Amino acid sequence: MAADRPLILSIVGTRPEAIKLSPVIRALAERAAFTQKVILTGQHSGLAPSFAFLPADAIIGLPVNLSEQTAGEVRDTLRYALCQRFLRLRPDLVLVQGDTTSALAAAFAAKDIGVPLGHVEAGLRSGDLQQPWPEEGNRIAIDQLADILFAPSSDAAANLAGDAQVGGNVLVTGNSGIDALLEIRGDLPAVPPGEGGRRKILVTCHRRENRGDVLRGIAAALRRLVDTLPVAIVFPLHPNRHIRRLVVRLLTGAEHVTLLEPLDYPEMVAQLSDCWLVLTDSGGLQEEAPALGKPVLLLRETTERGEAVASENIALVGTDPDRIVEAVTALHDDPARYARMATPAFPFGDGHAAPRIADAIEAFLGARAPRGDLAPPAAIAHGAGDGAGLDPFELAQP
């Protein structure tokens, strides 16, 4: 690595991270000013092809086993392993995306070692810190640790401005997920024809708070929908084996319900483009569906993506089976409301977030004075030591 070419390390653990960071990494690769490497943490497998445009030696897998670990254990394992990699590779910037355990572990490791941190998709807030699910605490903690924050919207930037513990540079760039969507939209795989006369509803469900009895209620609502309305359900299975097992048990054999093996990104976008309605608890689909003019009924009580709700493309319906059935029925029976929700909108950007992020990183690194040697922290140990068990909700408190 040439001394005058800063090294950027992008940390990728899950499929959504790979989708949203790929346009950014590609935009950075078009600039001769940088050297890049991507570290795959292993939270999800099979992500290397997303970065095939980089040299093979630029993609690094961590030799860790995350199976059967809790989210906290995964965080601590990855934090330790990433500290070791950062010390060895000496990056000038660590780049993370979103609110995953991998992103939080990388943010902690960057601060442990003294490396600047960039956060793509910064500033999202659901306003709910009472639930035990980690995403809200993760995103707040990462924002408070980051040196440069790429907000997807003015609303997200306002959330950051309202947090006195956010001290990094904030830029509104749009969401790089829209870049990925628009790049692939014109080259999608074919979708098998649906059931004649039945409108297709695309369903995804994977969030922790929607598992167990909640998922059983959602499945019951889906069975009622296909029994009472001229609709068909297409439900791509999630790779998580616990979720998959329950969905298969609840919906196998249900008439007009099709369970699909986990889809890659082009296949999912093709299904989204072909559907009449989306029922989901996914964050990414909340961003993608409005751009394609697909109404979303969100299987949650809150969302960190309020921009789409404000644009009328998304309605919060929660997880009560009666509410779900009533909401879909009302939309089926009200063509005018459906037309309003099906009007394409771009609350999360225009598809040019990646070059804006790359420009900002180039300016950020160009303005920084050369840093000294990285020093290992005094008390970082695998699963123990200074802060290894830190709760992001604790970090996020004022």
C-alpha positions in Angstrom: 0.0 0.0 0.0 1.4 3.3 -1.1 2.0 5.7 1.9 0.1 8.5 0.1 -3.1 6.4 -0.5 -5.2 6.1 2.6 -6.7 2.7 3.5 -10.5 2.5 4.0 -11.8 -0.6 5.7 -15.5 -1.4 5.2 -17.0 -3.8 7.6 -19.8 -6.0 6.3 -21.7 -8.6 8.3 -25.2 -8.9 6.8 -26.9 -9.0 3.4 -28.5 -5.5 3.9 -25.0 -4.1 4.7 -23.6 -5.7 1.6 -26.3 -4.3 -0.6 -26.0 -0.7 0.8 -22.3 -0.5 1.1 -21.6 -2.0 -2.3 -22.4 1.2 -4.2 -20.3 3.2 -1.8 -17.3 0.9 -2.1 -17.7 1.0 -5.9 -17.7 4.8 -5.9 -14.6 4.8 -3.7 -12.9 2.3 -6.0 -13.4 4.8 -8.9 -11.1 7.3 -7.1 -7.4 6.6 -7.3 -6.8 8.3 -4.0 -7.8 5.3 -1.9 -6.8 1.8 -1.1 -9.8 -0.4 0.0 -10.4 -3.6 1.8 -13.7 -5.2 2.9 -13.8 -7.3 6.1 -16.7 -9.9 6.1 -17.5 -10.6 9.7 -19.5 -13.8 9.1 -22.8 -12.7 10.6 -24.3 -13.7 7.2 -22.6 -16.0 4.8 -22.1 -15.7 1.0 -21.5 -12.0 0.8 -18.2 -12.0 -1.1 -19.8 -11.9 -4.6 -21.2 -8.4 -3.8 -17.7 -7.1 -3.9 -16.4 -9.0 -6.9 -15.3 -5.7 -8.6 -12.5 -5.5 -6.0 -9.3 -7.5 -6.2 -9.7 -10.9 -4.5 -7.1 -10.0 -1.8 -9.1 -7.0 -0.9 -11.9 -9.2 0.7 -11.0 -10.5 4.1 -13.0 -13.0 6.1 -12.7 -13.2 9.9 -11.8 -16.6 11.2 -14.4 -16.6 14.0 -17.3 -18.9 14.7 -20.5 -17.0 15.6 -22.9 -19.9 15.6 -25.1 -20.3 18.7 -23.8 -17.0 20.2 -26.1 -14.3 21.6 -26.0 -10.8 20.1 -23.8 -9.6 23.0 -21.4 -12.5 22.5 -21.2 -11.9 18.8 -20.5 -8.2 19.5 -17.7 -9.1 21.9 -16.2 -11.8 19.6 -16.1 -9.4 16.6 -14.9 -6.5 18.6 -11.8 -8.4 19.7 -11.2 -9.9 16.2 -11.6 -6.5 14.5 -9.2 -4.8 17.0 -6.5 -7.3 15.9 -7.2 -6.7 12.2 -7.2 -3.0 12.6 -3.8 -3.1 14.4 -2.4 -5.2 11.6 -3.9 -3.3 8.6 -3.5 0.3 10.0 -6.6 1.8 8.3 -7.2 5.5 7.9 -10.9 5.1 8.1 -13.3 2.4 9.2 -16.7 2.5 7.4 -19.8 0.8 8.8 -23.5 0.8 7.7 -26.7 0.7 9.7 -27.4 -0.8 13.1 -26.2 -4.4 13.1 -24.1 -6.2 15.7 -21.2 -6.2 13.2 -21.5 -2.5 12.8 -21.5 -1.8 16.5 -18.6 -4.2 17.1 -16.6 -2.4 14.4 -17.4 1.0 15.9 -16.2 0.0 19.3 -13.0 -1.5 17.8 -12.3 1.6 15.8 -12.6 3.7 19.0 -10.5 1.2 20.9 -7.7 1.5 18.4 -8.0 5.2 17.7 -9.2 4.9 14.0 -11.7 7.5 12.5 -15.1 6.0 12.0 -17.6 6.7 9.2 -21.3 5.7 9.6 -23.5 5.2 6.5 -27.2 5.6 7.1 -26.7 7.6 10.3 -29.5 9.3 12.3 -32.3 6.8 12.0 -34.5 6.7 15.2 -37.7 4.9 16.1 -37.9 6.7 19.4 -38.3 3.4 21.3 -35.5 2.6 23.7 -37.8 0.6 26.0 -37.9 -2.6 23.8 -35.2 -5.2 24.4 -34.3 -5.4 20.7 -30.8 -4.0 19.9 -31.2 -2.0 16.8 -32.1 1.3 18.3 -29.4 1.2 20.9 -26.9 0.1 18.3 -27.6 3.0 15.9 -27.5 5.6 18.6 -24.2 4.2 20.0 -22.6 4.1 16.5 -23.7 7.7 15.8 -22.2 8.9 19.1 -18.9 7.2 18.2 -18.6 8.2 14.6 -16.4 11.0 13.2 -18.3 11.4 10.0 -22.0 10.6 9.6 -23.9 10.1 6.4 -27.5 10.9 7.0 -30.0 9.6 4.4 -32.4 12.5 4.9 -32.9 15.8 6.6 -35.1 14.1 9.2 -32.1 11.8 10.1 -29.8 14.8 10.2 -32.2 16.6 12.6 -32.1 13.5 14.9 -28.3 13.8 15.0 -28.4 17.5 15.6 -30.7 16.8 18.6 -28.2 14.4 20.2 -25.7 16.4 22.2 -23.4 13.3 22.3 -23.0 13.2 18.5 -19.8 15.1 17.8 -18.9 14.1 14.3 -19.4 15.8 11.0 -23.0 15.3 9.6 -23.8 15.3 5.9 -27.2 14.6 4.2 -26.4 12.3 1.3 -29.4 10.2 0.6 -29.6 6.4 1.2 -27.2 4.2 -0.7 -29.8 1.5 -0.8 -31.7 3.6 -3.4 -28.5 3.7 -5.4 -28.4 -0.1 -5.4 -32.1 -0.4 -6.2 -31.9 1.9 -9.2 -28.7 0.3 -10.5 -30.4 -3.1 -10.7 -34.0 -2.2 -11.6 -33.4 -2.5 -15.3 -31.9 -6.0 -15.2 -34.1 -8.2 -13.1 -34.7 -11.9 -13.3 -38.1 -13.1 -14.5 -40.8 -13.8 -12.0 -43.1 -16.8 -12.4 -46.7 -15.8 -13.2 -49.0 -15.4 -10.3 -52.3 -17.1 -9.7 -54.8 -15.9 -12.2 -57.1 -13.2 -10.8 -55.4 -13.0 -7.5 -53.3 -10.0 -6.4 -49.9 -10.9 -5.1 -48.9 -9.8 -1.6 -45.2 -10.0 -0.8 -44.6 -10.8 2.9 -41.3 -10.8 4.9 -41.0 -11.1 8.6 -37.8 -11.6 10.6 -37.4 -9.0 13.4 -36.8 -10.3 16.9 -39.9 -8.7 18.4 -42.1 -10.5 15.7 -41.0 -14.1 16.6 -42.8 -16.8 18.5 -46.4 -16.1 19.3 -46.4 -12.8 17.3 -45.3 -14.7 14.2 -48.1 -17.2 14.8 -50.6 -14.4 14.8 -49.2 -13.0 11.6 -49.4 -16.4 9.9 -53.1 -16.7 11.1 -53.8 -13.3 9.5 -52.2 -14.4 6.2 -54.4 -17.5 6.1 -57.5 -15.4 6.7 -56.5 -13.0 3.9 -56.3 -15.7 1.3 -59.6 -17.2 2.5 -61.5 -13.9 2.3 -59.9 -11.8 -0.5 -58.7 -12.6 -4.0 -55.1 -12.4 -3.0 -52.1 -14.8 -3.0 -49.2 -14.7 -0.6 -45.6 -14.9 -1.6 -43.4 -15.3 1.5 -39.6 -15.6 0.9 -38.1 -17.4 3.9 -35.4 -15.8 6.1 -32.0 -17.5 6.4 -32.4 -17.7 10.2 -33.2 -21.3 10.8 -35.4 -20.6 13.8 -37.7 -18.2 11.9 -37.7 -20.4 8.9 -38.7 -23.5 10.9 -41.7 -21.7 12.4 -42.9 -20.2 9.2 -42.7 -23.5 7.4 -44.6 -25.2 10.1 -47.3 -22.5 10.2 -47.9 -22.0 6.5 -46.9 -25.1 4.6 -49.9 -26.4 2.7 -51.9 -23.3 3.0 -53.8 -22.6 -0.2 -52.7 -19.6 -2.2 -49.5 -19.2 0.0 -46.1 -19.8 -1.6 -43.0 -20.1 0.5 -39.8 -19.4 -1.3 -36.2 -20.2 -0.5 -34.2 -17.2 0.7 -33.8 -14.8 -2.3 -30.8 -12.9 -3.4 -31.1 -9.2 -3.9 -32.1 -9.2 -7.6 -34.7 -11.9 -7.0 -36.2 -9.9 -4.1 -36.3 -6.7 -6.2 -38.0 -8.7 -9.0 -40.7 -10.0 -6.5 -41.1 -6.5 -5.1 -41.6 -5.0 -8.6 -44.2 -7.7 -9.4 -46.4 -7.5 -6.3 -49.6 -5.6 -5.5 -48.8 -4.9 -1.8 -46.1 -5.5 0.7 -46.5 -6.8 4.3 -43.2 -6.5 6.1 -41.2 -5.6 9.1 -38.1 -5.0 7.0 -36.2 -1.8 7.1 -34.8 -2.1 3.5 -38.2 -2.7 2.0 -39.5 0.4 3.6 -37.0 2.3 1.5 -37.3 0.4 -1.7 -41.0 -0.1 -2.0 -41.9 3.7 -2.2 -39.4 4.1 -5.0 -41.1 1.4 -7.0 -44.6 2.6 -6.2 -45.5 -0.4 -4.0 -47.7 0.3 -0.9 -46.4 -1.1 2.4 -48.3 -2.2 5.5 -45.7 -2.3 8.2 -45.9 -5.1 10.7 -44.6 -2.9 13.5 -45.9 -0.3 15.9 -43.0 2.2 15.3 -40.5 2.8 12.6 -37.1 4.6 12.3 -38.0 5.5 8.7 -40.8 8.0 9.3 -40.2 9.8 6.0 -42.0 7.0 4.1 -45.0 7.1 6.4 -45.2 10.9 5.9 -45.2 10.3 2.1 -48.2 8.0 2.4 -46.4 5.0 0.9 -46.3 3.2 4.2 -48.9 2.6 7.0 -48.1 1.2 10.4 -50.5 -1.7 11.2 -48.7 -3.6 13.9 -49.0 -7.3 14.4 -52.5 -7.9 15.7 -54.2 -10.4 13.3 -57.5 -8.5 13.2 -55.7 -5.2 12.4 -53.7 -6.8 9.6 -56.8 -8.3 7.9 -58.7 -5.0 8.3 -55.9 -3.0 6.8 -55.5 -5.2 3.8 -59.2 -5.4 3.2 -59.6 -1.6 3.5 -56.9 -1.1 0.9 -58.4 -3.7 -1.4 -61.8 -2.0 -1.1 -60.6 1.6 -1.6 -58.9 2.1 -5.0 -58.3 5.8 -4.4 -56.4 5.1 -1.2 -54.4 2.4 -2.9 -53.6 4.7 -5.8 -52.2 7.3 -3.3 -50.0 4.8 -1.6 -48.9 3.4 -5.0 -47.6 6.7 -6.2 -43.8 6.4 -6.6 -41.9 8.5 -4.1 -38.2 9.0 -3.1 -38.1 10.1 0.5 -34.7 8.4 0.9 -32.8 10.0 -1.9 -32.3 10.2 -5.6 -29.9 7.3 -6.2 -26.7 9.4 -6.0 -25.8 8.9 -2.4 -22.7 6.8 -3.0 -20.7 9.4 -5.0 -21.7 12.0 -2.4 -20.4 9.8 0.4 -17.2 9.1 -1.6 -16.7 12.9 -2.2 -17.2 13.5 1.5 -14.7 10.8 2.6 -12.1 12.1 0.1 -12.5 15.6 1.6 -12.5 14.3 5.2 -9.3 12.2 4.8 -7.6 15.0 2.8 -8.2 17.4 5.6 -6.8 15.2 8.3 -3.2 15.6 9.5 -1.1 12.4 9.3 -1.7 10.3 12.3 0.8 8.5 14.5 1.2 4.8 15.1 -1.8 2.9 16.3 -1.5 1.7 19.8 -3.3 -1.4 21.2 -5.7 -0.5 24.0 -4.5 -1.4 27.5 -7.3 -3.8 28.4 -8.9 -5.3 25.4 -9.4 -9.0 25.8 -11.6 -11.6 24.1 -15.0 -11.5 25.9 -13.6 -9.3 28.8 -11.7 -6.2 29.6 -12.4 -2.6 29.3 -15.9 -2.1 27.8 -16.1 -5.6 26.2 -19.6 -6.0 27.7 -20.8 -2.5 27.3 -24.5 -2.1 26.7 -25.1 0.3 23.8 -28.3 1.5 25.6 -26.1 2.6 28.5 -23.8 4.4 26.1 -26.8 6.1 24.5 -28.2 7.6 27.7 -27.7 11.4 28.2 
